[in-house]
Amino acid sequence: IDAYRRKTYSFSTEWDAFNSRYLSYCALSDDVPGYGQSAILNSATVVPGGYLLRVSEPLQWNPSASHVIGLRRTDGTLCGPFPATRIDDFTAEIAGSLDFDPVTQASAIESTHVIFGSTTTWSYPALVTEITPSGDTVEVTAVNYDARIYLDDDSAPPV
């Protein structure tokens, strides 16, 4: 297992991290160029087969790649990713339905966050290994998720 879990992530975040448990899957993003972007959702309009999303930051589309968008639910968990189609620099259409009501204006709760990128670089897939409260924030440690660890989960045991 350790041969495939070679990366460790450590960061602090809001109390939303308490929605995770040991080895919960999470999609991490940062500001490294060429990887996923984050933005705030400004509007979400229902269209046939999906939603039209307008975001706070210009989206960097790669014409030779497929793109996806993930949305942070109000409890901090991930919804998606959904296939995304470019409309303009600040607008994308996603296919699928949301299982929560996105927050798009100033209110008592924070607006919905968006993670955007190509299907291969939209996020860093990780598994939470530790959550520690630290004042008004939470310290999180995670390891990279690697599907190869689970390839034989449904196989019959050797005879």
Sequence and secondary structure as in RCSB ss.txt:
>XXXX:A:sequence
IDAYRRKTYSFSTEWDAFNSRYLSYCALSDDVPGYGQSAILNSATVVPGGYLLRVSEPLQWNPSASHVIGLRRTD
GTLCGPFPATRIDDFTAEIAGSLDFDPVTQASAIESTHVIFGSTTTWSYPALVTEITPSGDTVEVTAVNYDARIY
LDDDSAPPV
>XXXX:A:secstr
 TTT   EEEEEE GGGGG  TT EEEE    TTS EEEEEEEEEEETTEEEEEESS     TTS EEEEEE TT
S EEEEEEEEEEETTEEEEES  SS    SSSSS   EEEEEETTTS EEEEEEEEEEETTEEEEEEEE  GGGG
TTTTS    
